[in-house]
Amino acid sequence: MQRLSLVARNAVTMRTAGRMATLAARSTSARVTGVSRTWAVPAQQRYLSADASQAKESTVNIIIEPAANASEPPQLSNDMTPRQIVDYLNKHIVGQQDAKRAIAIAMRNRWRRMKLVMPMKDEVMPKNILMIGPTGVGKTEVARRLAKLAGAPFLKVEATKYTEVGFHGKDVDSMIKDLVDVAIALQRNKMKEQVRAEVVAAVENRILDILAGDAAQSTTRESFRNLLREGALDDRTIEVDLPVNSGPRMPQDGKGGIQFGDFVLKMDNMMGNKTQTKKMKIADCRPILEDLEADRLINAETVERDAIKNTEENGIVFIDEIDKIVDVNNYGADASAEGVQRDLLPLIEGSSVSTKYGNVKTDHILFVCSGAFHSCKPSDLLAELQGRLPIRVELKPLTEDDLYLILTVPESNLLRQQTALLETESVNLKFTDPAVREIAKVAHEVNATVENIGARRLHTVLERIMDEVSFTAEEYTSQDFEISPEYVRERVSSMLVKSDLSKYVL
């Protein structure tokens, strides 16, 4: 043991000396160069916009700020105003200002309601939203970005997967149960962050007990601790006692009450948790041990109580494809049509739903519904359901200029994604501004002649253009590959021919 301690101490000394030398060199370099570095970056590579064709070669001073000040996605808990919410959505979604404003106002009104006092607080009900627009114009994207923006339980569901009560399938009440599950996960992660320092220390001591033993000297233990923190022992295999998994959870049937899988899990807890010894690498077992330690420190009842409250006060349910449960023909009974609308009525109006964590009131849950309404009209919905969706927003079809902006404005647009993918193989992909215009023109033309699928058409066109260079990327390593308008027309010529002929196919 003393020999092992000496070896570990020497290793720590050598690593510490090397680290200090590295830090000293870095600090000296930082003092010499400061926080500003200069690169020559072509303007067209920095950003694509309507004025990109007029851009010239220029030098940009890029200031590297400390990581602590790096901007993070804003959270709704930061009291964002409607204007700030719209500005955030503008970074990722082109146009559709009416939909963005409606969402921003609804989110802000929830924050305003929390500032009220009783009984006025209970009287203010959320104004549910119905978004109407063709496919591919941004309805689902608004929901996806809203989920990242809102620091609240958020659930996106498809209306077509629910059936009327009494038929085989999911009842509409199951969407509230799924929303509570999301809230439970959010609350548990929040409480895990609060005890993270204590969890990390406890897991570190447990691993040290396995490595050095309970009777190890303090110097030996500290040597192993330093090696562990540096990651030098991540590949070492140790034996740990872990709880025996009770097997896969039984699927939920959406009928309410305590499910059989939950009953088996509770019985296992009552009978005592069995453990088994497993051999694992330290890097693999550390996350498992941290989860077990966090679960031990967190009060499950507190998590469930806070999660239910968060669901009732801040929950958001986005119901997509609401137009698919409209039965226009009225030919017989349809378990996935008007019956689902009737079941949605009490849920949106406000009712109490029984879940395995307790009853959840839906009075203040915000419901956002969306649909293309190609084969029906919003007025074909049940009159009672229309009254429960008072705010209607129409999303406009995309024009050629909108498609161009979608390719250039969003921070993670399709062009930057393709460029980043090929950069992994040292291929410098460049899109000229006329080529981007041509891509938007082709997508708009195909939408007009075949089927209008909105911005999703850009994926089809761009993949056709990138097919050749993606397949032969190794031939262009460390080279520039420029996408020109001529190259775009060459790659999509067959698509345009087929689209012209398809108009005459019966």
C-alpha positions, 0 to 999 in steps of 0.5 A: 500500500505504501509503494502504491501511495508513493507511485500515486503521489509521484504521478500527481506531482508530475501532473500538477507540475505539468498543469501549472506550466501549461496554465502559466503559458496560457496566462502569458499568452493571454496577457500578450494577445489579450481577448481580441483576435483578427481573422480575414473572413469573407462577408458572404461566408459570415452571413447570407442576406438580401444584400449579400451580393454586394458584400466585399472581402473585409476583416472582422475583429472577433472578441472572445469573451469569457465563457461565463458571459456566453449567451444562453437561450432565454427562459420565460422565467426571466420575465420576457416581454412579448417583444423579447419573445417575438425577437427570439422567435424571429431568429428561427422562424421567418414571417408569421408575425401574427402567430408570434404575437399571439403566442407572445401575448399568451405567454406574457399573460400567464406571467401577469396572472401570477402577479395577481392576488386571490380571488382575481387570480382564479378568475383569469382564464387562459385564452386558447389559440387556434392556428390555421395555415397550410402545411410547412409554414411554421405551425409546428416550428413555433411549437418546437421553439416554444418548448425550448423557450418556456421553462414550463411543462410543455407537451406536443401531441397529435390529435389523430392518435386519440379515440373516443372514450370506450374505443380502443386507443388513447383517451384525451385525458392521457395528454394531461397525464403525459404533461404531468410526466414532463413536469415531474422530469423537469422538477426532478432535474431542477432539484438535482441541480440544487443538490449536485455539489453534495451528490458529486462529493458523495459519489467521489467518496464512494469511488475512493472507498472502492479504490483505496479501501476504508483503512487507507491513509489520508495521503493515499486517499488524496492521491487517488482523489487527485487522479480521479478528478483529473480523469486518469482513472476513468478507464479503471474497472471497479466493482460496485453494488447497484440495484437490480432492475425490476425489468421493463416498465409495462406500457401505459394504456391511457385508461387512468388509475394505477398501472400494473407496471407501477404496482409491480415497482411499488411492491419491489420497493416495499419488499426491499431493493435487491442489489447485485455486484457489477464490474464497470469502468469508473467513467460508466458507473459515475453517472449511475451512482450520481442518479442513485445518490440524487434520488436518495437526497430528493423527496419524491413527495415534494417533487410530485407536489411541486410538479402538479402545481407547476402543471396546473399553473404553467402547463402548455399543450400543443395539439397539432392536426386538429383538422384531422378529427373533423368529420365533414361527410358524417358517414357513420360513427368515427371513433377518432373524429367528433367523439374526440372533439366532445372529449376535448371540450371539458378538458379545455374548458377546465376539469379535474383529471386523475393521474397516478400522482394525484388530481390535476385541474386543467382550468389554467392550462394553455391549449394551442391547436393547429391545423391546415384545414385543407378539406374542411373549415374551422367552422366545421369544428363543434361550436362548443370547441370553437368557443373554447379557442377564442384566438384565431391566427391565420398563417400565410403561405410562403412566397419565393422571398420567404423561402429565400429568407428561410435559407439565410436568416435563421441562425441554424439554417439549412445552408449552414447545416450543410456547410458544417457537415462538409467541414467535418471532411475539410470541404469548404462549401460555398453558396453564392447569393444567386444560387440561393435565389435559384434554390428558393425559386425552384422550391417555390415552382415545384410547390406551385406545380406539384403539391404545396408542402411549404418550407419542407420542399427546401429539404427535397431540393437541397438534398438533390443538389448536395447528393453528388458532393456529399457522396464524393466529399473525399475528393474535395478535401481541403478544397473549395466547392462552390454552388452556382446557379448553373450547378443548381439548375443542372442538379434539379433539372429532372425534378422540374421536368417531372413537375411539369408533366405531373400536371397532366397525369389523371 
